[in-house]
Amino acid sequence: MLTQSEILIRLIIAAVFGGLIGLERERHDQPAGLRTHLILILGATIAMCISINLSMQFRTVASNGDPERMAAQVISGIGFLGAGAIFRYGAGIKGLTTAASLWTTAIIGLAVGAGYYVIGVATTLCVLFALIALDFIEKRYLHNRTTRTVSLQGLDRPGFIEEVKSVLTTFGISIKSINLTKDIRTNTIKVESTAKIFYDQDLNIIFKALSEINGISSLQIH
């Protein structure tokens, strides 16, 4: 059986691993950050340790004790927590990576709880590499644009929509779709456009250019 000191050591090691992953998610303002990852990995670790001890403690009473049972419940249960980290953001979906990191962090906790320290270290390094290095590579070389929703409202006049399109295309913004809503009583029109914008694009410059369009009254990019 695992002694209390051995369990404590495993909890400390797991806390370091979960803290590293959680800090990276915290830096990106994700809904599940440092505290969530830390608490999650500690829970998974202690679940694995207790599962091991219970299977050994009651071996004489129940010979079919299996420490994998509690671990399996942790793995399946984390799916609900991960689903809570996924949400709709404008025209796209955010939180998938964080949900995956939560699930993997739980597995790391189980590995550390079972005494597989080297596996825990290697997996933590791989997760951090995927979150930091691959994120940079994707943004720089593979997917240098992100999907955003441009919402604005202005005076319903001839040429208004064309001017909006012209300003967006000037900045190399790729327009995917445009939805129009007209208010006949106030003679205003609301434009909601799904567009691909460069990651390093200065949104303040886009705001300034759009605000110079005659008749525009409100503007939002999210």
Secondary structure by P-SEA (a helix, b strand, c coil): cccaaaaaaaaaaaaaaaaaaaaaaaaacccccaaaaaaaaaaaaaaaaaaaaaaaaacccccccccaaaaaaaaaaaaaaaaaaccccccccccaaaaaaaaaaaaaaaaaaacaaaaaaaaaaaaaaaacaaaaaaacccccbbbbbbbbccccccaaaaaaaaaaaaacccccbbbbbbbccccbbbbbbbbbbbccccaaaaaaaaaacccccccccc
